[in-house]
């Protein structure tokens, strides 16, 4: 498997990685996540696409919002 790190990918590759990862196969017209207030799922990963934050940082921050201590 190819590295997903920013230093090992181009912006175009990072965008493709996110699109492929978030593709549920049903198409957006069959999904109500955004419509129900989930927001655009691609927005959370824009800093990765732009080369600002690694996937691990974004995912850790997202998980932290669900953990109660």
N, CA, C and O atoms as a Tripos MOL2 file, in Angstrom:
@<TRIPOS>MOLECULE
protein
  276   275    69     0     0
PROTEIN
NO_CHARGES

@<TRIPOS>ATOM
      1 N           0.8390   -1.1730    0.0000 N.3       1 UNK1
      2 CA          0.0000    0.0000    0.0000 C.3       1 UNK1
      3 C           0.8900    1.2440    0.0000 C.2       1 UNK1
      4 O           1.8730    1.3140    0.7380 O.2       1 UNK1
      5 N           0.5440    2.2040   -0.8170 N.am      2 UNK2
      6 CA          1.2920    3.4370   -0.9250 C.3       2 UNK2
      7 C           1.0570    4.3210    0.3060 C.2       2 UNK2
      8 O          -0.0270    4.3130    0.8890 O.2       2 UNK2
      9 N           2.0610    5.0610    0.6810 N.am      3 UNK3
     10 CA          1.9580    5.9760    1.8080 C.3       3 UNK3
     11 C           0.8840    7.0350    1.5470 C.2       3 UNK3
     12 O           0.7380    7.5150    0.4230 O.2       3 UNK3
     13 N           0.1470    7.3880    2.5760 N.am      4 UNK4
     14 CA         -0.8820    8.4190    2.4860 C.3       4 UNK4
     15 C          -0.4140    9.7510    3.0740 C.2       4 UNK4
     16 O          -1.1760   10.7160    3.1200 O.2       4 UNK4
     17 N           0.8300    9.7960    3.5190 N.am      5 UNK5
     18 CA          1.3680   11.0110    4.1210 C.3       5 UNK5
     19 C           1.4190   12.1460    3.1030 C.2       5 UNK5
     20 O           1.5990   11.9180    1.9070 O.2       5 UNK5
     21 N           1.2610   13.3490    3.5880 N.am      6 UNK6
     22 CA          1.2920   14.5280    2.7350 C.3       6 UNK6
     23 C           2.5890   14.5900    1.9350 C.2       6 UNK6
     24 O           2.5750   14.9020    0.7440 O.2       6 UNK6
     25 N           3.7030   14.2930    2.5890 N.am      7 UNK7
     26 CA          4.9950   14.3940    1.9080 C.3       7 UNK7
     27 C           5.1480   13.3960    0.7560 C.2       7 UNK7
     28 O           6.0030   13.5700   -0.1130 O.2       7 UNK7
     29 N           4.3180   12.3540    0.7550 N.am      8 UNK8
     30 CA          4.4220   11.3100   -0.2660 C.3       8 UNK8
     31 C           3.3230   11.3750   -1.3140 C.2       8 UNK8
     32 O           3.2370   10.5010   -2.1760 O.2       8 UNK8
     33 N           2.4800   12.4060   -1.2520 N.am      9 UNK9
     34 CA          1.3590   12.5100   -2.1780 C.3       9 UNK9
     35 C           1.2450   13.9140   -2.7530 C.2       9 UNK9
     36 O           1.7270   14.8840   -2.1690 O.2       9 UNK9
     37 N           0.5990   14.0010   -3.9070 N.am     10 UNK10
     38 CA          0.2870   15.3040   -4.4900 C.3      10 UNK10
     39 C          -1.1120   15.7020   -4.0410 C.2      10 UNK10
     40 O          -1.8600   14.8790   -3.5150 O.2      10 UNK10
     41 N          -1.4530   16.9390   -4.2470 N.am     11 UNK11
     42 CA         -2.7920   17.4060   -3.8850 C.3      11 UNK11
     43 C          -3.8490   16.5930   -4.6340 C.2      11 UNK11
     44 O          -4.8710   16.2220   -4.0560 O.2      11 UNK11
     45 N          -3.6110   16.3210   -5.8990 N.am     12 UNK12
     46 CA         -4.5630   15.5490   -6.7000 C.3      12 UNK12
     47 C          -4.7180   14.1280   -6.1540 C.2      12 UNK12
     48 O          -5.8240   13.5870   -6.1280 O.2      12 UNK12
     49 N          -3.6210   13.5330   -5.7230 N.am     13 UNK13
     50 CA         -3.6890   12.1860   -5.1410 C.3      13 UNK13
     51 C          -4.4580   12.2110   -3.8250 C.2      13 UNK13
     52 O          -5.2540   11.3120   -3.5510 O.2      13 UNK13
     53 N          -4.2230   13.2320   -3.0150 N.am     14 UNK14
     54 CA         -4.9320   13.3330   -1.7310 C.3      14 UNK14
     55 C          -6.4320   13.5080   -1.9430 C.2      14 UNK14
     56 O          -7.2370   12.9240   -1.2170 O.2      14 UNK14
     57 N          -6.8020   14.3010   -2.9250 N.am     15 UNK15
     58 CA         -8.2180   14.4720   -3.2300 C.3      15 UNK15
     59 C          -8.8400   13.1490   -3.6750 C.2      15 UNK15
     60 O          -9.9530   12.8190   -3.2670 O.2      15 UNK15
     61 N          -8.1340   12.4010   -4.5000 N.am     16 UNK16
     62 CA         -8.6250   11.0980   -4.9550 C.3      16 UNK16
     63 C          -8.7360   10.1200   -3.7870 C.2      16 UNK16
     64 O          -9.6880    9.3430   -3.7160 O.2      16 UNK16
     65 N          -7.7750   10.1560   -2.8800 N.am     17 UNK17
     66 CA         -7.8020    9.2770   -1.6980 C.3      17 UNK17
     67 C          -9.0620    9.5440   -0.8860 C.2      17 UNK17
     68 O          -9.7410    8.6060   -0.4690 O.2      17 UNK17
     69 N          -9.3790   10.8120   -0.6590 N.am     18 UNK18
     70 CA        -10.5620   11.1650    0.1320 C.3      18 UNK18
     71 C         -11.8300   10.7820   -0.6110 C.2      18 UNK18
     72 O         -12.7430   10.2150   -0.0110 O.2      18 UNK18
     73 N         -11.9070   11.0730   -1.8850 N.am     19 UNK19
     74 CA        -13.1000   10.7250   -2.6650 C.3      19 UNK19
     75 C         -13.3400    9.2130   -2.6390 C.2      19 UNK19
     76 O         -14.4720    8.7640   -2.4580 O.2      19 UNK19
     77 N         -12.2880    8.4420   -2.8190 N.am     20 UNK20
     78 CA        -12.4260    6.9800   -2.8170 C.3      20 UNK20
     79 C         -12.7980    6.4740   -1.4300 C.2      20 UNK20
     80 O         -13.5920    5.5420   -1.2970 O.2      20 UNK20
     81 N         -12.2280    7.0830   -0.4060 N.am     21 UNK21
     82 CA        -12.4890    6.6390    0.9670 C.3      21 UNK21
     83 C         -13.9170    6.9320    1.4190 C.2      21 UNK21
     84 O         -14.5020    6.1610    2.1800 O.2      21 UNK21
     85 N         -14.4720    8.0380    0.9520 N.am     22 UNK22
     86 CA        -15.8080    8.4350    1.3870 C.3      22 UNK22
     87 C         -16.9070    7.9680    0.4470 C.2      22 UNK22
     88 O         -18.0830    8.2390    0.6890 O.2      22 UNK22
     89 N         -16.5450    7.2760   -0.6130 N.am     23 UNK23
     90 CA        -17.5360    6.7990   -1.5740 C.3      23 UNK23
     91 C         -18.2200    5.5520   -1.0260 C.2      23 UNK23
     92 O         -17.6090    4.4880   -0.9240 O.2      23 UNK23
     93 N         -19.4820    5.6960   -0.6800 N.am     24 UNK24
     94 CA        -20.2240    4.5580   -0.1360 C.3      24 UNK24
     95 C         -20.8090    3.7030   -1.2440 C.2      24 UNK24
     96 O         -21.3100    2.6090   -0.9870 O.2      24 UNK24
     97 N         -20.7500    4.1920   -2.4750 N.am     25 UNK25
     98 CA        -21.2770    3.4440   -3.6100 C.3      25 UNK25
     99 C         -22.7310    3.7400   -3.9000 C.2      25 UNK25
    100 O         -23.2360    3.3570   -4.9560 O.2      25 UNK25
    101 N         -23.4140    4.4070   -2.9960 N.am     26 UNK26
    102 CA        -24.8240    4.6940   -3.1870 C.3      26 UNK26
    103 C         -25.0920    6.0190   -3.8760 C.2      26 UNK26
    104 O         -26.2000    6.2690   -4.3480 O.2      26 UNK26
    105 N         -24.0940    6.8510   -3.9310 N.am     27 UNK27
    106 CA        -24.2860    8.1740   -4.5140 C.3      27 UNK27
    107 C         -24.9130    9.1210   -3.5080 C.2      27 UNK27
    108 O         -25.6760    8.7010   -2.6380 O.2      27 UNK27
    109 N         -24.5960   10.3730   -3.6270 N.am     28 UNK28
    110 CA        -25.0760   11.3710   -2.6650 C.3      28 UNK28
    111 C         -26.5930   11.4970   -2.6690 C.2      28 UNK28
    112 O         -27.1830   11.8360   -1.6430 O.2      28 UNK28
    113 N         -27.2350   11.2300   -3.8000 N.am     29 UNK29
    114 CA        -28.6840   11.3710   -3.8460 C.3      29 UNK29
    115 C         -29.3950   10.3620   -2.9350 C.2      29 UNK29
    116 O         -30.5690   10.5400   -2.6120 O.2      29 UNK29
    117 N         -28.6880    9.3090   -2.5240 N.am     30 UNK30
    118 CA        -29.2780    8.3130   -1.6360 C.3      30 UNK30
    119 C         -28.8640    8.5030   -0.1750 C.2      30 UNK30
    120 O         -29.2090    7.6920    0.6840 O.2      30 UNK30
    121 N         -28.1390    9.5570    0.0930 N.am     31 UNK31
    122 CA        -27.6090    9.7930    1.4330 C.3      31 UNK31
    123 C         -28.2310   11.0640    2.0020 C.2      31 UNK31
    124 O         -28.3460   12.0680    1.2990 O.2      31 UNK31
    125 N         -28.6270   11.0270    3.2520 N.am     32 UNK32
    126 CA        -29.2150   12.2190    3.8590 C.3      32 UNK32
    127 C         -28.3250   12.8040    4.9450 C.2      32 UNK32
    128 O         -28.7720   13.6670    5.7010 O.2      32 UNK32
    129 N         -27.0890   12.3620    5.0420 N.am     33 UNK33
    130 CA        -26.1990   12.8420    6.0910 C.3      33 UNK33
    131 C         -26.0070   14.3570    6.0290 C.2      33 UNK33
    132 O         -26.1660   15.0460    7.0370 O.2      33 UNK33
    133 N         -25.6740   14.8680    4.8690 N.am     34 UNK34
    134 CA        -25.4640   16.3100    4.7250 C.3      34 UNK34
    135 C         -26.7570   17.0670    4.9800 C.2      34 UNK34
    136 O         -26.7660   18.1020    5.6460 O.2      34 UNK34
    137 N         -27.8340   16.5430    4.4460 N.am     35 UNK35
    138 CA        -29.1350   17.1730    4.5390 C.3      35 UNK35
    139 C         -29.6290   17.2230    5.9800 C.2      35 UNK35
    140 O         -30.3400   18.1530    6.3600 O.2      35 UNK35
    141 N         -29.2580   16.2320    6.7810 N.am     36 UNK36
    142 CA        -29.6980   16.1800    8.1750 C.3      36 UNK36
    143 C         -28.7610   16.9110    9.1260 C.2      36 UNK36
    144 O         -28.8690   16.7630   10.3440 O.2      36 UNK36
    145 N         -27.8470   17.6940    8.5770 N.am     37 UNK37
    146 CA        -26.9680   18.4900    9.4250 C.3      37 UNK37
    147 C         -25.5890   17.9100    9.6240 C.2      37 UNK37
    148 O         -24.7920   18.4530   10.3890 O.2      37 UNK37
    149 N         -25.2940   16.8200    8.9520 N.am     38 UNK38
    150 CA        -23.9740   16.2220    9.0590 C.3      38 UNK38
    151 C         -22.9050   17.0540    8.3730 C.2      38 UNK38
    152 O         -21.7150   16.9080    8.6490 O.2      38 UNK38
    153 N         -23.3390   17.9240    7.4830 N.am     39 UNK39
    154 CA        -22.4010   18.7510    6.7510 C.3      39 UNK39
    155 C         -21.7530   17.9820    5.6240 C.2      39 UNK39
    156 O         -21.9410   16.7720    5.4930 O.2      39 UNK39
    157 N         -21.0050   18.6750    4.8280 N.am     40 UNK40
    158 CA        -20.3150   18.0460    3.7090 C.3      40 UNK40
    159 C         -19.1720   17.2000    4.2600 C.2      40 UNK40
    160 O         -18.2640   17.7400    4.8930 O.2      40 UNK40
    161 N         -19.1930   15.8940    4.0360 N.am     41 UNK41
    162 CA        -18.1480   15.0390    4.6050 C.3      41 UNK41
    163 C         -16.7650   15.3410    4.0450 C.2      41 UNK41
    164 O         -15.7610   14.9860    4.6630 O.2      41 UNK41
    165 N         -16.6950   15.9880    2.8900 N.am     42 UNK42
    166 CA        -15.3990   16.3210    2.3080 C.3      42 UNK42
    167 C         -14.7550   17.5180    3.0120 C.2      42 UNK42
    168 O         -13.5320   17.6570    2.9980 O.2      42 UNK42
    169 N         -15.5690   18.3830    3.6260 N.am     43 UNK43
    170 CA        -15.0380   19.5810    4.2810 C.3      43 UNK43
    171 C         -14.0610   19.2440    5.4020 C.2      43 UNK43
    172 O         -13.0480   19.9240    5.5680 O.2      43 UNK43
    173 N         -14.3590   18.2030    6.1690 N.am     44 UNK44
    174 CA        -13.4930   17.8520    7.2950 C.3      44 UNK44
    175 C         -12.0900   17.4610    6.8240 C.2      44 UNK44
    176 O         -11.1190   17.6410    7.5570 O.2      44 UNK44
    177 N         -11.9820   16.9290    5.6070 N.am     45 UNK45
    178 CA        -10.6900   16.4790    5.0930 C.3      45 UNK45
    179 C         -10.0030   17.4920    4.1820 C.2      45 UNK45
    180 O          -8.9550   17.1880    3.6130 O.2      45 UNK45
    181 N         -10.5680   18.6810    4.0320 N.am     46 UNK46
    182 CA         -9.9480   19.6920    3.1720 C.3      46 UNK46
    183 C          -8.5370   20.0630    3.6360 C.2      46 UNK46
    184 O          -7.6650   20.2650    2.7900 O.2      46 UNK46
    185 N          -8.2740   20.1630    4.9520 N.am     47 UNK47
    186 CA         -6.9050   20.4680    5.3750 C.3      47 UNK47
    187 C          -5.8960   19.4000    4.9250 C.2      47 UNK47
    188 O          -4.7400   19.7240    4.6510 O.2      47 UNK47
    189 N          -6.3160   18.1480    4.8490 N.am     48 UNK48
    190 CA         -5.4380   17.0880    4.3330 C.3      48 UNK48
    191 C          -5.2060   17.2900    2.8410 C.2      48 UNK48
    192 O          -4.0690   17.2350    2.3720 O.2      48 UNK48
    193 N          -6.2630   17.5210    2.1090 N.am     49 UNK49
    194 CA         -6.1460   17.7380    0.6670 C.3      49 UNK49
    195 C          -5.2200   18.9160    0.3910 C.2      49 UNK49
    196 O          -4.4150   18.8750   -0.5390 O.2      49 UNK49
    197 N          -5.3380   19.9670    1.2050 N.am     50 UNK50
    198 CA         -4.5140   21.1710    1.0230 C.3      50 UNK50
    199 C          -3.0960   21.0150    1.5650 C.2      50 UNK50
    200 O          -2.2770   21.9210    1.4120 O.2      50 UNK50
    201 N          -2.7930   19.8790    2.1950 N.am     51 UNK51
    202 CA         -1.4510   19.6330    2.7130 C.3      51 UNK51
    203 C          -1.1670   20.2920    4.0460 C.2      51 UNK51
    204 O          -0.0060   20.5110    4.3920 O.2      51 UNK51
    205 N          -2.2100   20.6130    4.8020 N.am     52 UNK52
    206 CA         -2.0420   21.3120    6.0740 C.3      52 UNK52
    207 C          -2.0240   20.3780    7.2830 C.2      52 UNK52
    208 O          -1.3200   20.6410    8.2580 O.2      52 UNK52
    209 N          -2.7990   19.2830    7.2270 N.am     53 UNK53
    210 CA         -2.8840   18.3340    8.3470 C.3      53 UNK53
    211 C          -2.9010   16.9210    7.7990 C.2      53 UNK53
    212 O          -3.4650   16.6600    6.7360 O.2      53 UNK53
    213 N          -2.2780   16.0120    8.5320 N.am     54 UNK54
    214 CA         -2.2760   14.6010    8.1430 C.3      54 UNK54
    215 C          -3.6360   13.9820    8.4720 C.2      54 UNK54
    216 O          -4.3670   14.4810    9.3280 O.2      54 UNK54
    217 N          -3.9580   12.9070    7.7900 N.am     55 UNK55
    218 CA         -5.2030   12.1900    8.0420 C.3      55 UNK55
    219 C          -5.3300   11.7900    9.5120 C.2      55 UNK55
    220 O          -6.4030   11.9090   10.1030 O.2      55 UNK55
    221 N          -4.2400   11.3220   10.0900 N.am     56 UNK56
    222 CA         -4.2810   10.8770   11.4850 C.3      56 UNK56
    223 C          -4.6740   12.0190   12.4270 C.2      56 UNK56
    224 O          -5.3850   11.7910   13.4050 O.2      56 UNK56
    225 N          -4.2240   13.2310   12.1470 N.am     57 UNK57
    226 CA         -4.5720   14.3820   12.9790 C.3      57 UNK57
    227 C          -6.0600   14.7080   12.8720 C.2      57 UNK57
    228 O          -6.7210   14.9710   13.8760 O.2      57 UNK57
    229 N          -6.5710   14.6880   11.6590 N.am     58 UNK58
    230 CA         -7.9810   15.0000   11.4260 C.3      58 UNK58
    231 C          -8.8690   13.9460   12.0670 C.2      58 UNK58
    232 O          -9.8560   14.2700   12.7280 O.2      58 UNK58
    233 N          -8.5150   12.6880   11.8690 N.am     59 UNK59
    234 CA         -9.3280   11.6020   12.4320 C.3      59 UNK59
    235 C          -9.2880   11.6100   13.9580 C.2      59 UNK59
    236 O         -10.3020   11.3440   14.6030 O.2      59 UNK59
    237 N          -8.1310   11.9100   14.5400 N.am     60 UNK60
    238 CA         -8.0190   11.9690   16.0050 C.3      60 UNK60
    239 C          -8.8900   13.0980   16.5600 C.2      60 UNK60
    240 O          -9.5540   12.9170   17.5810 O.2      60 UNK60
    241 N          -8.8940   14.2410   15.9130 N.am     61 UNK61
    242 CA         -9.7140   15.3580   16.3590 C.3      61 UNK61
    243 C         -11.1950   15.0280   16.2390 C.2      61 UNK61
    244 O         -11.9830   15.3910   17.1120 O.2      61 UNK61
    245 N         -11.5770   14.3500   15.1780 N.am     62 UNK62
    246 CA        -12.9760   13.9700   14.9960 C.3      62 UNK62
    247 C         -13.4010   12.9520   16.0680 C.2      62 UNK62
    248 O         -14.4960   13.0490   16.6210 O.2      62 UNK62
    249 N         -12.5350   11.9890   16.3500 N.am     63 UNK63
    250 CA        -12.8400   10.9870   17.3880 C.3      63 UNK63
    251 C         -12.9550   11.6350   18.7600 C.2      63 UNK63
    252 O         -13.7910   11.2270   19.5670 O.2      63 UNK63
    253 N         -12.1350   12.6300   19.0320 N.am     64 UNK64
    254 CA        -12.1370   13.2900   20.3400 C.3      64 UNK64
    255 C         -13.5020   13.9090   20.6420 C.2      64 UNK64
    256 O         -13.8960   14.0180   21.8030 O.2      64 UNK64
    257 N         -14.2150   14.3110   19.6040 N.am     65 UNK65
    258 CA        -15.5360   14.8720   19.7930 C.3      65 UNK65
    259 C         -16.5710   13.8590   20.2250 C.2      65 UNK65
    260 O         -17.6360   14.2320   20.7160 O.2      65 UNK65
    261 N         -16.2750   12.5750   20.0490 N.am     66 UNK66
    262 CA        -17.2080   11.5170   20.4060 C.3      66 UNK66
    263 C         -16.8680   10.8380   21.7200 C.2      66 UNK66
    264 O         -17.6890   10.1010   22.2660 O.2      66 UNK66
    265 N         -15.6720   11.0750   22.2330 N.am     67 UNK67
    266 CA        -15.2190   10.4150   23.4590 C.3      67 UNK67
    267 C         -15.6430   11.2470   24.6610 C.2      67 UNK67
    268 O         -15.4280   12.4580   24.7140 O.2      67 UNK67
    269 N         -16.2440   10.5710   25.6110 N.am     68 UNK68
    270 CA        -16.6460   11.2590   26.8480 C.3      68 UNK68
    271 C         -15.8120   10.6920   27.9940 C.2      68 UNK68
    272 O         -15.6350    9.4800   28.1180 O.2      68 UNK68
    273 N         -15.3200   11.5780   28.8050 N.am     69 UNK69
    274 CA        -14.4440   11.1290   29.8720 C.3      69 UNK69
    275 C         -14.9040   11.4140   31.2330 C.2      69 UNK69
    276 O         -14.2230   11.0690   32.1990 O.2      69 UNK69
@<TRIPOS>BOND
     1     1     2 1
     2     2     3 1
     3     3     4 2
     4     3     5 am
     5     5     6 1
     6     6     7 1
     7     7     8 2
     8     7     9 am
     9     9    10 1
    10    10    11 1
    11    11    12 2
    12    11    13 am
    13    13    14 1
    14    14    15 1
    15    15    16 2
    16    15    17 am
    17    17    18 1
    18    18    19 1
    19    19    20 2
    20    19    21 am
    21    21    22 1
    22    22    23 1
    23    23    24 2
    24    23    25 am
    25    25    26 1
    26    26    27 1
    27    27    28 2
    28    27    29 am
    29    29    30 1
    30    30    31 1
    31    31    32 2
    32    31    33 am
    33    33    34 1
    34    34    35 1
    35    35    36 2
    36    35    37 am
    37    37    38 1
    38    38    39 1
    39    39    40 2
    40    39    41 am
    41    41    42 1
    42    42    43 1
    43    43    44 2
    44    43    45 am
    45    45    46 1
    46    46    47 1
    47    47    48 2
    48    47    49 am
    49    49    50 1
    50    50    51 1
    51    51    52 2
    52    51    53 am
    53    53    54 1
    54    54    55 1
    55    55    56 2
    56    55    57 am
    57    57    58 1
    58    58    59 1
    59    59    60 2
    60    59    61 am
    61    61    62 1
    62    62    63 1
    63    63    64 2
    64    63    65 am
    65    65    66 1
    66    66    67 1
    67    67    68 2
    68    67    69 am
    69    69    70 1
    70    70    71 1
    71    71    72 2
    72    71    73 am
    73    73    74 1
    74    74    75 1
    75    75    76 2
    76    75    77 am
    77    77    78 1
    78    78    79 1
    79    79    80 2
    80    79    81 am
    81    81    82 1
    82    82    83 1
    83    83    84 2
    84    83    85 am
    85    85    86 1
    86    86    87 1
    87    87    88 2
    88    87    89 am
    89    89    90 1
    90    90    91 1
    91    91    92 2
    92    91    93 am
    93    93    94 1
    94    94    95 1
    95    95    96 2
    96    95    97 am
    97    97    98 1
    98    98    99 1
    99    99   100 2
   100    99   101 am
   101   101   102 1
   102   102   103 1
   103   103   104 2
   104   103   105 am
   105   105   106 1
   106   106   107 1
   107   107   108 2
   108   107   109 am
   109   109   110 1
   110   110   111 1
   111   111   112 2
   112   111   113 am
   113   113   114 1
   114   114   115 1
   115   115   116 2
   116   115   117 am
   117   117   118 1
   118   118   119 1
   119   119   120 2
   120   119   121 am
   121   121   122 1
   122   122   123 1
   123   123   124 2
   124   123   125 am
   125   125   126 1
   126   126   127 1
   127   127   128 2
   128   127   129 am
   129   129   130 1
   130   130   131 1
   131   131   132 2
   132   131   133 am
   133   133   134 1
   134   134   135 1
   135   135   136 2
   136   135   137 am
   137   137   138 1
   138   138   139 1
   139   139   140 2
   140   139   141 am
   141   141   142 1
   142   142   143 1
   143   143   144 2
   144   143   145 am
   145   145   146 1
   146   146   147 1
   147   147   148 2
   148   147   149 am
   149   149   150 1
   150   150   151 1
   151   151   152 2
   152   151   153 am
   153   153   154 1
   154   154   155 1
   155   155   156 2
   156   155   157 am
   157   157   158 1
   158   158   159 1
   159   159   160 2
   160   159   161 am
   161   161   162 1
   162   162   163 1
   163   163   164 2
   164   163   165 am
   165   165   166 1
   166   166   167 1
   167   167   168 2
   168   167   169 am
   169   169   170 1
   170   170   171 1
   171   171   172 2
   172   171   173 am
   173   173   174 1
   174   174   175 1
   175   175   176 2
   176   175   177 am
   177   177   178 1
   178   178   179 1
   179   179   180 2
   180   179   181 am
   181   181   182 1
   182   182   183 1
   183   183   184 2
   184   183   185 am
   185   185   186 1
   186   186   187 1
   187   187   188 2
   188   187   189 am
   189   189   190 1
   190   190   191 1
   191   191   192 2
   192   191   193 am
   193   193   194 1
   194   194   195 1
   195   195   196 2
   196   195   197 am
   197   197   198 1
   198   198   199 1
   199   199   200 2
   200   199   201 am
   201   201   202 1
   202   202   203 1
   203   203   204 2
   204   203   205 am
   205   205   206 1
   206   206   207 1
   207   207   208 2
   208   207   209 am
   209   209   210 1
   210   210   211 1
   211   211   212 2
   212   211   213 am
   213   213   214 1
   214   214   215 1
   215   215   216 2
   216   215   217 am
   217   217   218 1
   218   218   219 1
   219   219   220 2
   220   219   221 am
   221   221   222 1
   222   222   223 1
   223   223   224 2
   224   223   225 am
   225   225   226 1
   226   226   227 1
   227   227   228 2
   228   227   229 am
   229   229   230 1
   230   230   231 1
   231   231   232 2
   232   231   233 am
   233   233   234 1
   234   234   235 1
   235   235   236 2
   236   235   237 am
   237   237   238 1
   238   238   239 1
   239   239   240 2
   240   239   241 am
   241   241   242 1
   242   242   243 1
   243   243   244 2
   244   243   245 am
   245   245   246 1
   246   246   247 1
   247   247   248 2
   248   247   249 am
   249   249   250 1
   250   250   251 1
   251   251   252 2
   252   251   253 am
   253   253   254 1
   254   254   255 1
   255   255   256 2
   256   255   257 am
   257   257   258 1
   258   258   259 1
   259   259   260 2
   260   259   261 am
   261   261   262 1
   262   262   263 1
   263   263   264 2
   264   263   265 am
   265   265   266 1
   266   266   267 1
   267   267   268 2
   268   267   269 am
   269   269   270 1
   270   270   271 1
   271   271   272 2
   272   271   273 am
   273   273   274 1
   274   274   275 1
   275   275   276 2
@<TRIPOS>SUBSTRUCTURE
     1 UNK1         2 RESIDUE 1 A UNK
     2 UNK2         6 RESIDUE 1 A UNK
     3 UNK3        10 RESIDUE 1 A UNK
     4 UNK4        14 RESIDUE 1 A UNK
     5 UNK5        18 RESIDUE 1 A UNK
     6 UNK6        22 RESIDUE 1 A UNK
     7 UNK7        26 RESIDUE 1 A UNK
     8 UNK8        30 RESIDUE 1 A UNK
     9 UNK9        34 RESIDUE 1 A UNK
    10 UNK10       38 RESIDUE 1 A UNK
    11 UNK11       42 RESIDUE 1 A UNK
    12 UNK12       46 RESIDUE 1 A UNK
    13 UNK13       50 RESIDUE 1 A UNK
    14 UNK14       54 RESIDUE 1 A UNK
    15 UNK15       58 RESIDUE 1 A UNK
    16 UNK16       62 RESIDUE 1 A UNK
    17 UNK17       66 RESIDUE 1 A UNK
    18 UNK18       70 RESIDUE 1 A UNK
    19 UNK19       74 RESIDUE 1 A UNK
    20 UNK20       78 RESIDUE 1 A UNK
    21 UNK21       82 RESIDUE 1 A UNK
    22 UNK22       86 RESIDUE 1 A UNK
    23 UNK23       90 RESIDUE 1 A UNK
    24 UNK24       94 RESIDUE 1 A UNK
    25 UNK25       98 RESIDUE 1 A UNK
    26 UNK26      102 RESIDUE 1 A UNK
    27 UNK27      106 RESIDUE 1 A UNK
    28 UNK28      110 RESIDUE 1 A UNK
    29 UNK29      114 RESIDUE 1 A UNK
    30 UNK30      118 RESIDUE 1 A UNK
    31 UNK31      122 RESIDUE 1 A UNK
    32 UNK32      126 RESIDUE 1 A UNK
    33 UNK33      130 RESIDUE 1 A UNK
    34 UNK34      134 RESIDUE 1 A UNK
    35 UNK35      138 RESIDUE 1 A UNK
    36 UNK36      142 RESIDUE 1 A UNK
    37 UNK37      146 RESIDUE 1 A UNK
    38 UNK38      150 RESIDUE 1 A UNK
    39 UNK39      154 RESIDUE 1 A UNK
    40 UNK40      158 RESIDUE 1 A UNK
    41 UNK41      162 RESIDUE 1 A UNK
    42 UNK42      166 RESIDUE 1 A UNK
    43 UNK43      170 RESIDUE 1 A UNK
    44 UNK44      174 RESIDUE 1 A UNK
    45 UNK45      178 RESIDUE 1 A UNK
    46 UNK46      182 RESIDUE 1 A UNK
    47 UNK47      186 RESIDUE 1 A UNK
    48 UNK48      190 RESIDUE 1 A UNK
    49 UNK49      194 RESIDUE 1 A UNK
    50 UNK50      198 RESIDUE 1 A UNK
    51 UNK51      202 RESIDUE 1 A UNK
    52 UNK52      206 RESIDUE 1 A UNK
    53 UNK53      210 RESIDUE 1 A UNK
    54 UNK54      214 RESIDUE 1 A UNK
    55 UNK55      218 RESIDUE 1 A UNK
    56 UNK56      222 RESIDUE 1 A UNK
    57 UNK57      226 RESIDUE 1 A UNK
    58 UNK58      230 RESIDUE 1 A UNK
    59 UNK59      234 RESIDUE 1 A UNK
    60 UNK60      238 RESIDUE 1 A UNK
    61 UNK61      242 RESIDUE 1 A UNK
    62 UNK62      246 RESIDUE 1 A UNK
    63 UNK63      250 RESIDUE 1 A UNK
    64 UNK64      254 RESIDUE 1 A UNK
    65 UNK65      258 RESIDUE 1 A UNK
    66 UNK66      262 RESIDUE 1 A UNK
    67 UNK67      266 RESIDUE 1 A UNK
    68 UNK68      270 RESIDUE 1 A UNK
    69 UNK69      274 RESIDUE 1 A UNK
